[in-house]
């Protein structure tokens, strides 16, 4: 196996980039932990930030007794809330970006 040579400057830049990403992820974790949803839409956004899967969010919302008229929520309903405009708040903006990346098959943590 051939090991790729990396210059010291590139290593430093790589470490700086990783440190910025860690800070960003820590901020997002803090935002999620301190988030208090007051509407159903905010609850859906919050649950997606935790679960990262629309089907799981729909199941959780349904288990809590929420309904659209007489029917249960489905993944398309959750997707519609995530994609709605205008963006509700900062967490919604982050979740929306994460959802788009997940949808394109580029698994990404918030």
N, C-alpha and C positions, 0 to 999 in steps of 0.2 A: 504494500500500500504506500502510495506516495503522499507525503505530507506537504501541504501547501505552505509556502513561505509567506509570512505576513510581516509587514514592516511595523516597527515600534509605533509610528504615528497612526497607522491603521488600527493597531490594537488599542491605543488610547482612545481613539474616536469610537470604536466599538464599545468600549467600557462606558464612555460618556453616554452613548445612545441607550445602552442598557439601563444606566442609572436614571435617565429621563423617563424611560418606559416604566421602571419600578415606581418612580414618584407619581406618574400618571395613574398607575393601577392602584396605588395606595390611596390616592385622592378619590378614585371611583368607589373603592371599598368603603371609605369614610362617608361618601355621599349616600351610598345605598344603606349603610347602617344607621344613618341619621335621618333617613327619608321617612316621612309620615304621610301616607296617602290619605286624602280626605274625600276623594271621589272614586267611583268605580274605574274610570279611565286611569287615574293615577295608580290604583291598586294593580291593574293589569300591567302597567309599565313597570311597576316595582317588582311584581312576580316574574316578569320576563327578565329583568335585570338579574334576578336570583337563579331562575331555572334555565334561561336561554333556549327555551323550546315552547312554541305556541301551543302544541297539543297538551303539554304538561300544565301550562297556565290555564287553558280551557278546562281541564279536568279539575284543577284546584278551585277555580271560580265556580264551577258547577257544584262541587262538593260543599261549597259554602252557601249554596242555595240561590245564587244569582241566575236570572233568566232574562231572555229577550222575549217579552210577551210570555208565551207558554212554553217556548222551546229552550233547550240548553244552548250554551255557547259552544261554538265549534272553532277550529283553528283559524278559519277565515275571518271570524269576528275579532279574534285577538289580533290578527294581522292588520285588520282595518284600523283598530285603535292605535297600534304602533305606527302605522303609516299616515295617520291623520295630520292634517295641517289646520291651523298653525301648530307648531311644537308647543307643548304645554309648559315645559320647564327644562332645566339642564339635564336631568336624568332622562327625560324623554328623548332629547337630542342624542345623548350617548347611546341609548337603547336602539334608537332608529338606525344609527350608523352600524351598530353591532348586528342588527337584524339583516341589513343589506349585505354585509359581509358574509354572514351565515347562509343567506339565501343563495349567494353566488358560489357557495361551496368552499369559501376561504375561511375555515374555522378561525374565529378570533375571539379572544376574551375581551369583554367590555374594555 
